[in-house]
């Protein structure tokens, strides 16, 4: 049962992490960020950071690792928004 729970956790984490990739790639190619919300990504970054802390505190490898991956992609998107904002 624990394996099934970890599989669900990792699958959810992978889907959450890759959900940002289309926007990240589009922004990187077009450098257009005027319609992307910086505020949303800042709040999302903070939330992911707290999930990482929570995963560490409860000793949950899937929560810790997958939110770390999502955090890195979200930070990259946040950086692009700040860099290309006019």
N, CA, C and O atoms as a Tinker XYZ file with bonds, in Angstrom:
   344  protein
     1  N      0.831000   -1.210000    0.000000    73     2
     2  CA     0.000000    0.000000    0.000000    64     1     3
     3  C      0.865000    1.259000    0.000000    63     2     4     5
     4  O      0.528000    2.246000   -0.654000    81     3
     5  N      1.982000    1.224000    0.735000    73     3     6
     6  CA     2.856000    2.393000    0.787000    64     5     7
     7  C      3.427000    2.717000   -0.590000    63     6     8     9
     8  O      3.578000    3.888000   -0.936000    81     7
     9  N      3.745000    1.689000   -1.379000    73     7    10
    10  CA     4.230000    1.921000   -2.748000    64     9    11
    11  C      3.183000    2.636000   -3.586000    63    10    12    13
    12  O      3.519000    3.549000   -4.340000    81    11
    13  N      1.936000    2.243000   -3.470000    73    11    14
    14  CA     0.855000    2.885000   -4.225000    64    13    15
    15  C      0.718000    4.345000   -3.814000    63    14    16    17
    16  O      0.492000    5.213000   -4.658000    81    15
    17  N      0.851000    4.612000   -2.545000    73    15    18
    18  CA     0.757000    5.989000   -2.048000    64    17    19
    19  C      1.908000    6.824000   -2.610000    63    18    20    21
    20  O      1.700000    7.958000   -3.042000    81    19
    21  N      3.127000    6.263000   -2.605000    73    19    22
    22  CA     4.276000    6.984000   -3.168000    64    21    23
    23  C      4.127000    7.206000   -4.669000    63    22    24    25
    24  O      4.507000    8.258000   -5.181000    81    23
    25  N      3.582000    6.230000   -5.369000    73    23    26
    26  CA     3.357000    6.384000   -6.815000    64    25    27
    27  C      2.378000    7.515000   -7.078000    63    26    28    29
    28  O      2.586000    8.326000   -7.981000    81    27
    29  N      1.323000    7.569000   -6.301000    73    27    30
    30  CA     0.349000    8.659000   -6.445000    64    29    31
    31  C      1.028000   10.001000   -6.152000    63    30    32    33
    32  O      0.817000   10.975000   -6.874000    81    31
    33  N      1.831000   10.049000   -5.107000    73    31    34
    34  CA     2.525000   11.290000   -4.751000    64    33    35
    35  C      3.480000   11.744000   -5.832000    63    34    36    37
    36  O      3.498000   12.923000   -6.187000    81    35
    37  N      4.279000   10.821000   -6.366000    73    35    38
    38  CA     5.217000   11.181000   -7.429000    64    37    39
    39  C      4.491000   11.561000   -8.716000    63    38    40    41
    40  O      4.903000   12.493000   -9.407000    81    39
    41  N      3.417000   10.848000   -9.042000    73    39    42
    42  CA     2.650000   11.177000  -10.250000    64    41    43
    43  C      2.039000   12.568000  -10.144000    63    42    44    45
    44  O      2.099000   13.349000  -11.095000    81    43
    45  N      1.461000   12.875000   -9.008000    73    43    46
    46  CA     0.903000   14.221000   -8.790000    64    45    47
    47  C      1.999000   15.269000   -8.893000    63    46    48    49
    48  O      1.796000   16.331000   -9.484000    81    47
    49  N      3.149000   14.976000   -8.326000    73    47    50
    50  CA     4.262000   15.911000   -8.380000    64    49    51
    51  C      4.782000   16.135000   -9.788000    63    50    52    53
    52  O      5.077000   17.267000  -10.171000    81    51
    53  N      4.895000   15.072000  -10.554000    73    51    54
    54  CA     5.353000   15.199000  -11.944000    64    53    55
    55  C      4.371000   16.053000  -12.744000    63    54    56    57
    56  O      4.781000   16.958000  -13.471000    81    55
    57  N      3.092000   15.769000  -12.611000    73    55    58
    58  CA     2.086000   16.541000  -13.356000    64    57    59
    59  C      2.093000   18.006000  -12.942000    63    58    60    61
    60  O      1.988000   18.890000  -13.792000    81    59
    61  N      2.214000   18.269000  -11.655000    73    59    62
    62  CA     2.280000   19.647000  -11.172000    64    61    63
    63  C      3.528000   20.343000  -11.705000    63    62    64    65
    64  O      3.475000   21.496000  -12.132000    81    63
    65  N      4.643000   19.634000  -11.675000    73    63    66
    66  CA     5.907000   20.223000  -12.127000    64    65    67
    67  C      5.910000   20.532000  -13.610000    63    66    68    69
    68  O      6.378000   21.594000  -14.019000    81    67
    69  N      5.397000   19.624000  -14.418000    73    67    70
    70  CA     5.443000   19.844000  -15.869000    64    69    71
    71  C      4.354000   20.786000  -16.349000    63    70    72    73
    72  O      4.394000   21.238000  -17.493000    81    71
    73  N      3.381000   21.091000  -15.500000    73    71    74
    74  CA     2.302000   21.983000  -15.931000    64    73    75
    75  C      2.815000   23.376000  -16.274000    63    74    76    77
    76  O      2.188000   24.077000  -17.068000    81    75
    77  N      3.918000   23.788000  -15.710000    73    75    78
    78  CA     4.473000   25.118000  -15.964000    64    77    79
    79  C      5.314000   25.144000  -17.243000    63    78    80    81
    80  O      5.505000   26.209000  -17.829000    81    79
    81  N      5.819000   23.983000  -17.684000    73    79    82
    82  CA     6.729000   23.948000  -18.828000    64    81    83
    83  C      6.195000   24.604000  -20.092000    63    82    84    85
    84  O      6.945000   25.341000  -20.733000    81    83
    85  N      4.938000   24.383000  -20.496000    73    83    86
    86  CA     4.468000   25.066000  -21.718000    64    85    87
    87  C      4.557000   26.588000  -21.618000    63    86    88    89
    88  O      4.975000   27.247000  -22.570000    81    87
    89  N      4.169000   27.148000  -20.479000    73    87    90
    90  CA     4.255000   28.599000  -20.291000    64    89    91
    91  C      5.706000   29.047000  -20.232000    63    90    92    93
    92  O      6.063000   30.084000  -20.792000    81    91
    93  N      6.539000   28.276000  -19.561000    73    91    94
    94  CA     7.961000   28.591000  -19.453000    64    93    95
    95  C      8.618000   28.619000  -20.831000    63    94    96    97
    96  O      9.361000   29.549000  -21.146000    81    95
    97  N      8.352000   27.616000  -21.643000    73    95    98
    98  CA     8.947000   27.537000  -22.979000    64    97    99
    99  C      8.431000   28.666000  -23.888000    63    98   100   101
   100  O      9.200000   29.276000  -24.630000    81    99
   101  N      7.130000   28.930000  -23.817000    73    99   102
   102  CA     6.549000   30.003000  -24.634000    64   101   103
   103  C      7.149000   31.353000  -24.241000    63   102   104   105
   104  O      7.489000   32.162000  -25.104000    81   103
   105  N      7.274000   31.587000  -22.957000    73   103   106
   106  CA     7.836000   32.847000  -22.476000    64   105   107
   107  C      9.295000   32.980000  -22.882000    63   106   108   109
   108  O      9.736000   34.060000  -23.277000    81   107
   109  N     10.039000   31.900000  -22.787000    73   107   110
   110  CA    11.452000   31.923000  -23.156000    64   109   111
   111  C     11.620000   32.242000  -24.640000    63   110   112   113
   112  O     12.515000   32.997000  -25.018000    81   111
   113  N     10.755000   31.665000  -25.481000    73   111   114
   114  CA    10.860000   31.883000  -26.927000    64   113   115
   115  C     10.381000   33.270000  -27.338000    63   114   116   117
   116  O     11.030000   33.944000  -28.138000    81   115
   117  N      9.251000   33.693000  -26.791000    73   115   118
   118  CA     8.639000   34.945000  -27.239000    64   117   119
   119  C      9.075000   36.164000  -26.437000    63   118   120   121
   120  O      8.989000   37.293000  -26.919000    81   119
   121  N      9.537000   35.937000  -25.227000    73   119   122
   122  CA     9.902000   37.008000  -24.297000    64   121   123
   123  C      8.715000   37.924000  -23.982000    63   122   124   125
   124  O      8.893000   39.066000  -23.559000    81   123
   125  N      7.507000   37.407000  -24.195000    73   123   126
   126  CA     6.286000   38.164000  -23.932000    64   125   127
   127  C      5.708000   37.725000  -22.585000    63   126   128   129
   128  O      5.332000   36.567000  -22.403000    81   127
   129  N      5.644000   38.670000  -21.647000    73   127   130
   130  CA     5.159000   38.341000  -20.300000    64   129   131
   131  C      4.068000   39.287000  -19.802000    63   130   132   133
   132  O      3.644000   39.194000  -18.650000    81   131
   133  N      3.624000   40.178000  -20.646000    73   131   134
   134  CA     2.647000   41.175000  -20.193000    64   133   135
   135  C      1.339000   40.561000  -19.724000    63   134   136   137
   136  O      0.654000   41.147000  -18.885000    81   135
   137  N      0.976000   39.397000  -20.243000    73   135   138
   138  CA    -0.274000   38.752000  -19.841000    64   137   139
   139  C     -0.070000   37.674000  -18.780000    63   138   140   141
   140  O     -1.005000   36.939000  -18.461000    81   139
   141  N      1.127000   37.573000  -18.236000    73   139   142
   142  CA     1.427000   36.577000  -17.212000    64   141   143
   143  C      1.494000   37.294000  -15.863000    63   142   144   145
   144  O      2.141000   38.333000  -15.734000    81   143
   145  N      0.829000   36.736000  -14.876000    73   143   146
   146  CA     0.736000   37.379000  -13.573000    64   145   147
   147  C      1.961000   37.086000  -12.705000    63   146   148   149
   148  O      2.191000   35.946000  -12.300000    81   147
   149  N      2.740000   38.129000  -12.429000    73   147   150
   150  CA     3.875000   37.998000  -11.523000    64   149   151
   151  C      3.380000   37.652000  -10.119000    63   150   152   153
   152  O      3.963000   36.807000   -9.441000    81   151
   153  N      2.320000   38.298000   -9.696000    73   151   154
   154  CA     1.767000   38.044000   -8.358000    64   153   155
   155  C      1.388000   36.591000   -8.148000    63   154   156   157
   156  O      1.648000   36.028000   -7.084000    81   155
   157  N      0.774000   35.978000   -9.153000    73   155   158
   158  CA     0.392000   34.576000   -9.047000    64   157   159
   159  C      1.614000   33.697000   -8.870000    63   158   160   161
   160  O      1.605000   32.778000   -8.051000    81   159
   161  N      2.677000   33.970000   -9.637000    73   159   162
   162  CA     3.871000   33.143000   -9.534000    64   161   163
   163  C      4.599000   33.361000   -8.216000    63   162   164   165
   164  O      5.173000   32.414000   -7.678000    81   163
   165  N      4.595000   34.573000   -7.679000    73   163   166
   166  CA     5.225000   34.817000   -6.383000    64   165   167
   167  C      4.481000   34.039000   -5.292000    63   166   168   169
   168  O      5.109000   33.397000   -4.450000    81   167
   169  N      3.172000   34.094000   -5.307000    73   167   170
   170  CA     2.377000   33.346000   -4.324000    64   169   171
   171  C      2.594000   31.842000   -4.500000    63   170   172   173
   172  O      2.735000   31.118000   -3.514000    81   171
   173  N      2.623000   31.370000   -5.746000    73   171   174
   174  CA     2.863000   29.959000   -6.037000    64   173   175
   175  C      4.245000   29.540000   -5.546000    63   174   176   177
   176  O      4.390000   28.462000   -4.969000    81   175
   177  N      5.263000   30.375000   -5.765000    73   175   178
   178  CA     6.620000   30.089000   -5.292000    64   177   179
   179  C      6.646000   29.937000   -3.765000    63   178   180   181
   180  O      7.250000   29.002000   -3.239000    81   179
   181  N      5.998000   30.848000   -3.074000    73   179   182
   182  CA     5.952000   30.785000   -1.607000    64   181   183
   183  C      5.241000   29.515000   -1.158000    63   182   184   185
   184  O      5.698000   28.831000   -0.242000    81   183
   185  N      4.127000   29.205000   -1.800000    73   183   186
   186  CA     3.396000   27.982000   -1.475000    64   185   187
   187  C      4.238000   26.736000   -1.689000    63   186   188   189
   188  O      4.237000   25.833000   -0.852000    81   187
   189  N      4.956000   26.682000   -2.802000    73   187   190
   190  CA     5.820000   25.534000   -3.066000    64   189   191
   191  C      6.945000   25.440000   -2.042000    63   190   192   193
   192  O      7.289000   24.346000   -1.595000    81   191
   193  N      7.513000   26.574000   -1.672000    73   191   194
   194  CA     8.558000   26.572000   -0.651000    64   193   195
   195  C      8.022000   25.995000    0.661000    63   194   196   197
   196  O      8.700000   25.214000    1.328000    81   195
   197  N      6.816000   26.383000    1.016000    73   195   198
   198  CA     6.210000   25.854000    2.243000    64   197   199
   199  C      5.919000   24.357000    2.129000    63   198   200   201
   200  O      6.059000   23.629000    3.111000    81   199
   201  N      5.518000   23.889000    0.947000    73   199   202
   202  CA     5.335000   22.449000    0.722000    64   201   203
   203  C      6.650000   21.706000    0.891000    63   202   204   205
   204  O      6.674000   20.608000    1.446000    81   203
   205  N      7.745000   22.295000    0.417000    73   203   206
   206  CA     9.066000   21.683000    0.585000    64   205   207
   207  C      9.399000   21.566000    2.074000    63   206   208   209
   208  O      9.844000   20.516000    2.538000    81   207
   209  N      9.180000   22.647000    2.813000    73   207   210
   210  CA     9.428000   22.620000    4.260000    64   209   211
   211  C      8.549000   21.571000    4.936000    63   210   212   213
   212  O      9.018000   20.828000    5.797000    81   211
   213  N      7.304000   21.512000    4.557000    73   211   214
   214  CA     6.367000   20.537000    5.125000    64   213   215
   215  C      6.822000   19.107000    4.815000    63   214   216   217
   216  O      6.830000   18.247000    5.696000    81   215
   217  N      7.198000   18.864000    3.560000    73   215   218
   218  CA     7.675000   17.536000    3.178000    64   217   219
   219  C      8.890000   17.120000    3.981000    63   218   220   221
   220  O      9.004000   15.965000    4.393000    81   219
   221  N      9.792000   18.052000    4.204000    73   219   222
   222  CA    10.978000   17.786000    5.018000    64   221   223
   223  C     10.583000   17.464000    6.461000    63   222   224   225
   224  O     11.069000   16.494000    7.044000    81   223
   225  N      9.703000   18.282000    7.026000    73   223   226
   226  CA     9.326000   18.114000    8.430000    64   225   227
   227  C      8.589000   16.805000    8.689000    63   226   228   229
   228  O      8.749000   16.210000    9.755000    81   227
   229  N      7.785000   16.347000    7.733000    73   227   230
   230  CA     7.063000   15.088000    7.943000    64   229   231
   231  C      7.820000   13.896000    7.372000    63   230   232   233
   232  O      7.376000   12.756000    7.504000    81   231
   233  N      8.957000   14.154000    6.742000    73   231   234
   234  CA     9.770000   13.071000    6.196000    64   233   235
   235  C      9.160000   12.411000    4.974000    63   234   236   237
   236  O      9.319000   11.208000    4.770000    81   235
   237  N      8.460000   13.195000    4.154000    73   235   238
   238  CA     7.827000   12.649000    2.953000    64   237   239
   239  C      8.682000   12.944000    1.725000    63   238   240   241
   240  O      8.720000   14.072000    1.233000    81   239
   241  N      9.357000   11.920000    1.245000    73   239   242
   242  CA    10.221000   12.061000    0.082000    64   241   243
   243  C      9.457000   12.547000   -1.154000    63   242   244   245
   244  O      9.938000   13.457000   -1.828000    81   243
   245  N      8.285000   11.979000   -1.484000    73   243   246
   246  CA     7.560000   12.472000   -2.665000    64   245   247
   247  C      7.188000   13.950000   -2.565000    63   246   248   249
   248  O      7.337000   14.691000   -3.536000    81   247
   249  N      6.705000   14.385000   -1.403000    73   247   250
   250  CA     6.325000   15.787000   -1.226000    64   249   251
   251  C      7.555000   16.679000   -1.345000    63   250   252   253
   252  O      7.507000   17.714000   -2.011000    81   251
   253  N      8.635000   16.296000   -0.719000    73   251   254
   254  CA     9.862000   17.086000   -0.728000    64   253   255
   255  C     10.460000   17.190000   -2.125000    63   254   256   257
   256  O     10.734000   18.294000   -2.595000    81   255
   257  N     10.664000   16.083000   -2.782000    73   255   258
   258  CA    11.333000   16.073000   -4.085000    64   257   259
   259  C     10.480000   16.714000   -5.168000    63   258   260   261
   260  O     10.965000   17.567000   -5.910000    81   259
   261  N      9.233000   16.320000   -5.267000    73   259   262
   262  CA     8.413000   16.814000   -6.375000    64   261   263
   263  C      8.101000   18.296000   -6.234000    63   262   264   265
   264  O      8.035000   19.004000   -7.238000    81   263
   265  N      7.908000   18.778000   -5.019000    73   263   266
   266  CA     7.694000   20.213000   -4.851000    64   265   267
   267  C      8.978000   20.996000   -5.079000    63   266   268   269
   268  O      8.929000   22.161000   -5.475000    81   267
   269  N     10.118000   20.377000   -4.837000    73   267   270
   270  CA    11.399000   21.024000   -5.158000    64   269   271
   271  C     11.540000   21.210000   -6.670000    63   270   272   273
   272  O     11.994000   22.258000   -7.131000    81   271
   273  N     11.152000   20.201000   -7.429000    73   271   274
   274  CA    11.200000   20.304000   -8.896000    64   273   275
   275  C     10.235000   21.392000   -9.374000    63   274   276   277
   276  O     10.594000   22.231000  -10.200000    81   275
   277  N      9.017000   21.370000   -8.851000    73   275   278
   278  CA     8.030000   22.394000   -9.225000    64   277   279
   279  C      8.524000   23.785000   -8.840000    63   278   280   281
   280  O      8.332000   24.743000   -9.589000    81   279
   281  N      9.158000   23.897000   -7.679000    73   279   282
   282  CA     9.680000   25.178000   -7.210000    64   281   283
   283  C     10.740000   25.712000   -8.169000    63   282   284   285
   284  O     10.744000   26.900000   -8.493000    81   283
   285  N     11.631000   24.848000   -8.618000    73   283   286
   286  CA    12.686000   25.293000   -9.539000    64   285   287
   287  C     12.107000   25.794000  -10.863000    63   286   288   289
   288  O     12.568000   26.803000  -11.396000    81   287
   289  N     11.106000   25.101000  -11.393000    73   287   290
   290  CA    10.513000   25.561000  -12.656000    64   289   291
   291  C      9.734000   26.857000  -12.448000    63   290   292   293
   292  O      9.734000   27.736000  -13.310000    81   291
   293  N      9.075000   26.967000  -11.305000    73   291   294
   294  CA     8.313000   28.182000  -11.027000    64   293   295
   295  C      9.233000   29.374000  -10.800000    63   294   296   297
   296  O      8.930000   30.484000  -11.237000    81   295
   297  N     10.344000   29.156000  -10.126000    73   295   298
   298  CA    11.325000   30.228000   -9.931000    64   297   299
   299  C     11.883000   30.672000  -11.285000    63   298   300   301
   300  O     12.087000   31.865000  -11.509000    81   299
   301  N     12.128000   29.725000  -12.179000    73   299   302
   302  CA    12.611000   30.076000  -13.526000    64   301   303
   303  C     11.582000   30.951000  -14.236000    63   302   304   305
   304  O     11.943000   31.934000  -14.883000    81   303
   305  N     10.313000   30.599000  -14.118000    73   303   306
   306  CA     9.256000   31.397000  -14.754000    64   305   307
   307  C      9.175000   32.775000  -14.113000    63   306   308   309
   308  O      9.027000   33.774000  -14.817000    81   307
   309  N      9.270000   32.843000  -12.798000    73   307   310
   310  CA     9.241000   34.122000  -12.104000    64   309   311
   311  C     10.392000   35.011000  -12.570000    63   310   312   313
   312  O     10.211000   36.208000  -12.794000    81   311
   313  N     11.563000   34.423000  -12.711000    73   311   314
   314  CA    12.725000   35.160000  -13.211000    64   313   315
   315  C     12.460000   35.723000  -14.611000    63   314   316   317
   316  O     12.766000   36.885000  -14.880000    81   315
   317  N     11.895000   34.909000  -15.495000    73   315   318
   318  CA    11.611000   35.374000  -16.856000    64   317   319
   319  C     10.600000   36.508000  -16.855000    63   318   320   321
   320  O     10.727000   37.462000  -17.624000    81   319
   321  N      9.597000   36.406000  -15.993000    73   319   322
   322  CA     8.595000   37.481000  -15.915000    64   321   323
   323  C      9.266000   38.790000  -15.512000    63   322   324   325
   324  O      9.009000   39.833000  -16.112000    81   323
   325  N     10.117000   38.736000  -14.505000    73   323   326
   326  CA    10.805000   39.945000  -14.045000    64   325   327
   327  C     11.764000   40.463000  -15.116000    63   326   328   329
   328  O     11.835000   41.668000  -15.360000    81   327
   329  N     12.488000   39.568000  -15.743000    73   327   330
   330  CA    13.471000   39.968000  -16.746000    64   329   331
   331  C     12.838000   40.608000  -17.981000    63   330   332   333
   332  O     13.352000   41.598000  -18.501000    81   331
   333  N     11.723000   40.044000  -18.450000    73   331   334
   334  CA    11.129000   40.517000  -19.703000    64   333   335
   335  C      9.970000   41.497000  -19.521000    63   334   336   337
   336  O      9.388000   41.945000  -20.509000    81   335
   337  N      9.628000   41.833000  -18.290000    73   335   338
   338  CA     8.539000   42.766000  -18.039000    64   337   339
   339  C      8.904000   44.143000  -18.574000    63   338   340   341
   340  O     10.015000   44.621000  -18.344000    81   339
   341  N      7.984000   44.786000  -19.283000    73   339   342
   342  CA     8.232000   46.125000  -19.867000    64   341   343
   343  C      7.624000   47.196000  -19.022000    63   342   344
   344  O      7.729000   48.377000  -19.353000    81   343
